[in-house]
Amino acid sequence: MERFDVAVVGGGPAGSAAAHAAAESGASAVVLEKGVPRADRPDRLGPDSTDAAGILDYWVDIMGIHPDEMPDDVVVSTLDRAEFIGPNESLVLHKTGFDTSYDHFGFCMHRARFDDFLRDRAESAGAEYRVKASVRDVVTDIEGSPRHTVRLANGEDVAADFVVLADGPQRQITNKVLDRFLSFDVTDRLATTKVNHIAYQEHRRLPEDVAREVEGAIKFWWGYMPGHTAYPWIFPNDDNVARIGLTMPIGMDLSAVEAREKYKLLRDSDERIPQGREYVRRLLEQEYGDEYDVETDFPVVEDRGKSKGTETYAISSTRPIDSPTAAGIAVVGGAMGATSAFHEGGDHTAVRTGAIAGELAGAGDLSAYNDRWKEAIGDEVRRNVAFADIVCDYGPDDWDRSFAAARKMMEASSSDKLFNLDVGTVRAGLSVGRLATRFKKAKYKFRGDRYVQLFADEYTV
């Protein structure tokens, strides 16, 4: 049986970052990744895509990797704004409001190339990265040496002193492992169908005029489809291609939707929530159908994405969890809920949590991990959790009111920096005051580490 200092389950951004950091610390590290084929990665198996692959300026510093460190083909477009579109109101942001090391508003990237960059980076540091290495279980003996035996689908075992769980938001291995350290069923808190959204996107080539219109902008439509943090988007890539998609809760019941006639992407004839591809078609028809034939003028680019220009994947919609570090186990990235359906992904938080776990495991002591990840991404998580809490029951009219209030908020501050605005200084009317007060209260509700879904002291190690 092979033995390593650190075994990493899952080879996405969090897993590759963990292996890189562990190897940089001088430890022996192996990444175990089942590997999936992708149309845009024809000669190499790799991890499954788990987000829409966009990075804002201040996320660069959270991630700890600057685009200048990446191969030229990873960044496919730079961004100068975000457009938030409600049924009747809209909002445009040109600045996030944070001092950062990155000069643009953000960038969009080629996800498979980004994954490959992180893999190559880990291997260059001395880590091993194995594909077709599907993990079935992790058996832990706290008093053993090594403590962990990672069981693979091919019947082989890998032994390690430390295990980093980076198997993404579906948590196929993470839930199985954590369940053994809990006095209750792990699915009471982390049932995958309840703590994840489903995301779907298509790579489509845009007409020249539309490509110029969306150049530099990530666009989000709020209040157009029902569901908590449910929204469609357009992200521009290169060569007039954009990723057009959406995220929505899993298993929604259309009959439970109130005022369904107000949602522009629903139809009277709908008997159930539309599928992702239908939502995308309706969005394009609504925005561009008067001038273009959507299927002819917005063709799907079949050599991009996972399969024939499309991608479907889970994305975490829960709050993050602590890890049972006393057992030599750290959970990172989507598996710990550090990514977020509210801000469409979280490669930056995945990479950062993975790097922290790998560094500590490589040094032989994970005990500081739960404190370290909170120091690194706690403010980011608290913001997203607070916003998601505020908009939990929003309908189309609520989004319009909020966008109108937010626009007044920015005008009153002589700035378009909304993300980091000092809401206590705003004097722009009652509606703005209410929005600012709700946000302050939501953040206070999650003060300290109260945004954590599962605390370290709940594990029985």
C-alpha positions, 0 to 999 in steps of 0.5 A, a space after each residue: 500500500 502506497 503511503 503519502 503525507 497528504 492525500 487529496 480527494 478531488 482534483 478541482 481548484 481546491 484540491 490542486 491548491 491543497 496539493 500544491 501547498 502541501 508539496 511546497 511545505 515539503 510533504 509528499 502529496 497525491 491528488 486522487 481525481 476520477 477524471 471526466 472528459 470535456 469537449 474543451 479538454 480533448 486530450 486530458 481527463 480532469 475535474 468536473 466544472 463546478 461554477 461559471 468561472 468568473 473572478 472579480 478584482 478583489 477575489 484575485 487577492 482572496 485567491 492568492 493567484 494573480 492572472 499574470 501567473 497563469 498561461 495566456 489562454 486561461 483569461 478569455 475576457 477582461 471585465 469593466 462592469 456588472 449589470 444587474 437587471 430587474 423586471 423594470 429597474 437595473 443597476 450597473 457597477 463599475 467598481 467593487 469598492 475594494 483596493 486590489 492588486 488587479 487593475 480591471 473589474 474582473 475577468 472571465 476564464 476558460 475553466 478547463 485551462 484554469 484547472 489544468 494550470 492548477 494541476 500543472 502548478 501542483 505537479 511542478 511543486 512535487 505533488 502527484 496528480 492521478 486521474 481515473 482514481 475514483 475514491 470510494 471511501 476513507 477509513 480513519 483510525 485516529 490512533 493508527 499510523 498512518 491514520 487514513 486509508 483511502 479506498 479506490 474503486 479499482 481495489 487499491 488503497 492509499 495511506 496518508 497521515 492527513 486527508 483533504 476532502 475536495 470532492 465538490 458540492 455534491 460531497 459524495 465522499 465528504 458526507 460519508 466521512 463526516 457522518 462517522 464523526 457526528 452524533 446525528 445523520 450528516 444529511 440532516 444538515 448537508 443533504 446534497 439535494 437540499 444544500 445545492 443549486 443546479 446550474 446550467 449553461 450554454 456556449 453560444 456565439 453572439 451576433 457582432 452587435 450583441 457581442 459588442 454590447 456585452 463586451 466587458 460586462 457580466 449580466 445578471 437578470 433578477 426576478 425573472 425566474 422563481 427560486 431563492 438566488 435563482 437567476 440567468 446570466 451572460 458572461 462574455 468569453 472570446 471570439 464573440 462567444 458567451 456563456 449563457 446560463 442560470 442557477 436555481 434550486 433543485 426540485 422546485 415546485 411550480 405550484 408553490 410559486 406566488 404571483 407566477 405571472 410576474 416572472 418574465 421567463 415563466 409561461 401560463 402553459 408551464 406545468 412544472 419549472 422549465 428546464 435550463 435549456 428552455 430558460 436560456 431560450 426564453 431569455 434570448 428570445 426576450 432580449 434579442 428575439 425582436 431582431 434575431 432568430 435565436 437558434 440561427 443567430 446565436 448558435 451553440 458552439 459545440 467544441 466548448 464546455 463539457 459536452 456539445 457546448 453545454 454544461 450542467 453542474 451542482 453549486 453549493 447553496 449552503 453555509 460553510 462548515 468546520 472540519 474535524 481537524 483533530 482527526 487529521 481531516 480538512 474539508 475545502 472548497 465546494 465540499 465545505 460550502 465555501 463556494 456560493 450560488 449567490 455570487 455564482 461560484 467561488 474558485 477564489 474561496 476554493 483555492 484559498 481554503 485548499 491552500 490553507 489546508 495543504 500548507 497546514 497538513 504539509 507542516 504536520 498540524 491541521 489544528 489551526 485550519 478552522 480559524 485560518 479559513 475564517 480569517 481568510 474568507 470570513 468577511 466574504 462569506 458573511 457578505 454573501 450569506 447576509 445578502 442571500 438571507 435578505 433576498 430569500 423571499 424576494 419576488 420581481 417587485 422586491 428586486 425592482 425596489 432594491 435596485 432602485 434603492 441601491 442606485 440611489 445609494 450609489 448616487 448619494 455616495 458619489 460613487 458606484 462602489 456598492 459592494 463595500 459601501 459604508 451604508 451608515 453614511 447614506 442619506 438618500 431616502 426611506 427606501 435606501 435606509 431600509 435596505 441599508 438597515 436590513 443589510 447591517 442587521 443581516 451581517 450582525 446576525 452572522 457576526 463572528 462565525 455564526 455563518 458556519 453551518 456545522 461547527 468543529 465542536 459538533 464532531 466526536 473525535 
